[in-house]
Amino acid sequence: MPRLLSSRTLLLAVAFVVGLLAGPARGAGAVANGIFLIARPGMKDPNFSKTVVLVTLPKGGAPLGVIINRPLKQRLADLFPDFKTLKGKADPIYFGGPVELPLVSFVVRSAKTPDDALPVLHDVYFSTSHKLFEKLMKRPDPTANVRVFAGYSGWAPGQLQMEIKRGGWYTLPADANTIFSDDPAKMWGRLVERASREKTHWMR
């Protein structure tokens, strides 16, 4: 697992990289098109071995997402001590991917579309907005329906489609219950078993 930077550095990353991933949501035509990428057994890239990645394709952009089954040892409460609502909570930060590791990204489940957020599913959104992060962390239950990540995963245009074609990944429709409720330790094995029985395609 990668070593995280200090909590101060992480918080500054949130503050100064506002909208890096959320920007496409402000443009016309943003759609919820999230899928799960499930690394096939034998994946050689250590960044993605035995991972499940929540991925979306912004209109006019390249695929991006976060690894949802690789929690790190660091607790959010330790990384962000200024948020008193996190005190006593054991929720970890997750390794989202090898891109921009100092950057904090997050996914949130919400009935209403948050500001500065990219739709992934009809009720799940992806963001790096400092303002939205603070708003969520100041709620009475700050980690309810939220997953926080160090870094994210990204591909050049056409790269992911080629990796799927070459057999590097299974694909399945994404769902909120798996993102927020499934046991990360069992998620990959369960989804590999399911995906190996189903033929799914992500046509782009």
C-alpha positions in Angstrom: 0.0 0.0 0.0 1.3 3.5 -0.7 2.3 5.7 2.2 -0.2 8.6 2.5 1.1 12.2 2.9 0.4 14.1 6.1 -3.2 15.0 7.0 -2.3 18.7 6.5 -1.1 18.0 3.0 -4.1 15.9 2.2 -6.5 18.7 3.4 -4.6 21.2 1.3 -4.9 18.9 -1.7 -8.7 19.0 -1.3 -8.6 22.8 -0.9 -6.5 23.6 -4.0 -7.6 20.9 -6.5 -11.3 21.9 -6.4 -13.3 20.6 -9.2 -10.6 18.6 -11.0 -12.9 15.6 -11.4 -16.2 17.3 -10.7 -15.8 19.8 -13.5 -17.5 17.8 -16.2 -20.7 17.7 -14.1 -21.2 21.4 -14.7 -21.2 20.9 -18.4 -24.2 19.9 -20.5 -24.9 16.3 -21.0 -23.3 14.8 -17.9 -24.8 11.3 -17.5 -24.8 8.5 -14.9 -23.0 5.6 -16.6 -21.0 3.9 -13.9 -19.8 0.4 -14.1 -17.6 -1.9 -12.0 -14.3 -3.0 -13.4 -13.2 -6.3 -11.8 -9.6 -7.3 -12.2 -9.4 -10.7 -13.7 -7.2 -13.2 -11.8 -3.6 -12.9 -12.9 -3.7 -9.1 -13.3 0.0 -8.2 -13.3 -0.3 -4.5 -12.5 0.1 -4.3 -8.7 -2.0 -1.1 -8.5 -5.0 -3.1 -9.7 -4.5 -6.7 -8.7 -7.6 -8.1 -7.1 -9.4 -4.7 -7.3 -12.9 -3.5 -8.0 -13.0 -0.1 -9.6 -16.0 2.1 -9.9 -15.6 3.8 -13.3 -17.5 6.4 -15.2 -17.0 8.1 -18.6 -17.6 11.8 -18.6 -18.9 13.2 -21.9 -16.0 14.2 -24.0 -13.5 12.8 -21.5 -11.5 9.7 -20.7 -12.6 7.1 -18.1 -11.9 7.8 -14.5 -12.9 6.2 -11.2 -11.8 4.9 -7.8 -10.8 1.5 -6.4 -13.5 0.7 -3.8 -12.2 -2.4 -2.1 -8.7 -1.3 -0.9 -9.1 0.4 2.5 -5.9 1.8 4.0 -4.8 1.7 7.6 -5.3 5.4 8.1 -8.6 6.5 9.7 -10.4 9.6 8.5 -10.6 10.7 12.1 -6.8 10.8 12.3 -6.3 12.4 8.9 -8.9 15.1 9.4 -8.8 15.9 13.2 -10.4 19.3 12.7 -13.7 17.7 11.9 -15.0 16.9 15.4 -17.9 14.9 13.9 -15.3 12.2 12.9 -14.1 11.7 16.5 -14.3 8.0 17.5 -15.2 6.8 14.0 -13.2 4.0 12.5 -13.9 4.7 8.9 -10.7 4.4 6.8 -9.6 6.3 3.7 -9.3 4.1 0.6 -6.6 3.8 -2.0 -8.5 5.2 -5.0 -5.8 4.6 -7.5 -2.3 5.6 -8.5 -3.1 9.0 -10.0 -2.7 12.1 -7.9 -2.2 10.3 -4.6 -2.1 13.5 -2.5 -5.6 14.3 -3.9 -8.6 13.5 -1.8 -11.6 12.3 -3.9 -14.9 10.9 -2.7 -18.2 9.3 -3.7 -21.5 10.2 -2.0 -25.0 8.7 -2.3 -27.6 11.4 -2.4 -31.2 11.8 -3.5 -30.4 15.3 -4.8 -27.5 16.2 -7.1 -24.8 17.9 -5.1 -23.0 21.0 -6.4 -19.6 20.3 -8.0 -20.2 16.6 -8.4 -20.1 14.2 -11.4 -23.0 11.7 -11.7 -21.9 8.1 -11.6 -25.2 6.3 -10.9 -28.7 7.9 -10.6 -28.0 8.5 -6.8 -24.2 8.3 -6.6 -21.8 11.2 -7.3 -18.1 11.6 -7.6 -16.2 14.8 -6.5 -13.1 16.5 -5.3 -14.8 19.6 -4.2 -13.4 21.0 -0.9 -16.7 22.8 -0.2 -18.8 19.7 -0.6 -16.3 17.6 1.4 -16.5 20.0 4.3 -20.3 20.1 4.1 -20.5 16.3 4.3 -17.9 16.0 7.1 -19.8 18.5 9.2 -23.0 16.5 9.2 -24.0 14.7 12.4 -23.1 11.4 10.7 -20.4 12.5 8.3 -19.5 9.2 6.8 -23.0 7.9 6.1 -23.2 7.1 2.4 -19.7 8.5 1.7 -16.4 6.9 0.8 -13.2 8.9 0.8 -10.2 8.1 -1.4 -6.5 9.0 -1.7 -6.0 9.5 -5.5 -8.1 8.1 -8.3 -7.7 5.9 -11.4 -7.6 7.2 -14.9 -7.0 6.0 -18.5 -6.1 7.7 -21.7 -8.9 7.8 -24.4 -9.3 4.2 -25.7 -6.9 2.7 -23.3 -9.4 1.1 -21.0 -11.5 -0.2 -23.8 -8.4 -1.9 -25.2 -7.6 -3.4 -21.8 -11.1 -4.9 -21.5 -10.8 -6.2 -25.1 -7.5 -8.0 -24.2 -9.2 -9.7 -21.3 -7.7 -7.7 -18.4 -11.0 -6.8 -16.8 -14.5 -8.2 -16.2 -17.3 -5.5 -16.3 -20.5 -5.4 -14.4 -23.2 -2.7 -13.9 -22.4 -0.7 -10.8 -24.8 -0.5 -7.8 -24.8 1.7 -4.7 -25.3 -1.2 -2.2 -22.0 -2.8 -3.3 -20.2 0.6 -3.1 -21.3 1.5 0.4 -22.3 -1.8 2.1 -20.3 -4.7 0.7 -17.3 -6.1 2.7 -14.2 -4.9 0.9 -12.3 -8.0 1.9 -14.9 -10.2 0.1 -15.9 -7.9 -2.7 -13.4 -8.9 -5.4 -13.9 -12.6 -5.0 -17.7 -12.3 -5.0 -17.8 -10.1 -8.1 -15.3 -12.3 -10.0 -17.5 -15.3 -9.4 -20.6 -13.3 -10.5 -18.9 -11.7 -13.6 -17.4 -15.0 -14.8 -21.0 -16.3 -15.1 -22.4 -13.2 -16.9 -21.5 -11.6 -20.2 -21.5 -7.9 -19.9 -20.3 -5.2 -22.2 -19.4 -1.5 -21.8 -19.9 -0.1 -25.3 -18.2 3.3 -25.9 
